[in-house]
């Protein structure tokens, strides 16, 4: 957990989690897991994205009113120039 052991939004039942896992049992799980699965856990932990099915992530997005799934990278495309806005003439008249 990245929050120092707290779960402010209440998304994780910490009592249930702690009843299932200790630091030693989590370490044992990671030691016994296949390397691709451990790497997947590391990647999602590093990017701070939820690790779960697409349906799970969508449910979390709805519950939190926040985008959690990866989005297309890069700069947004520029909007086309509105022709009605481009023909202002500010010529000075004397």
N, C-alpha and C positions, 0 to 999 in steps of 0.2 A: 504494500500500500504506500502510495506517495504522500500521504497526508499525515505521516507520523502516527499511524495507528488509529486515526479517527475517520469517520465516514459521515461527514456533514450532511449530504443529501439523503442519507438513510437508504442507500441503494443496496447495501450489503448487510446482512444479518450477522454482525460481528460475533455474537454469542454462538451462533450456529457454526460460523467459520472457525472460531477458536476451539470449539468442541471437536472439530474434525482435524484441524491442523495445529501443529506446533512448529517451531523453527526446525527442529530435528526431523520431523516427519515430512515437512516441505522439502528440506535438503535431500532426504532419502528419495522422495518422489522424483526430484530433478536428477539425482544421480542415476536412478533406474530408468528414466525416460529415454527414448530414442533421441539422438542428437537433433534430427530435424524438428521434433516437437519442442525441445528445449530452445532451439534457435528461434522458433516461432514465438514462444513465450517472451524471449528476450526482445525480439523485434517489436512486438506489440507493447511491451512495457516501455521500451525506449520511445516509441512514438506516442505513447499515452492514449492509444486507441483501444476500445474494448475488443477482447478476443472472444469471438463467438460467431454463431451463424448470422447470415444476412438478416433473418427474421428477428433475431435477438437485438442486433444493432439498430434496426428500424424501430423496434419497440422502445429501446433506450432513447433514441432520438425524439420520439413522440413524447415520452415521459419527461424528458429534460428540456424539450423545446430547443434543441441544439443539434447542429450537424456534427456527427461523429465519424461518419464514413469518409474515406479519402476523397478529395475533390481533385478535379483536373488542375494541374500545376501551371505556373507561368502567369504572365500579366494578362489581365482581361483585355479582350479586343476593344479597340476604339470604336465608339459609335459613329455611324456615318454622319456626315455633316448635313444638317437640316437646311435645305435650300432657302427656306423662308427666313432663316437667320443670317444668311451670308451676304445679303445685298444692302446693308446699311451704308449710307453715304453721309459722312460727317464733314462735308466741305464747308469751309468757313466763308461766310458771306459778309461783305462790308457795306 
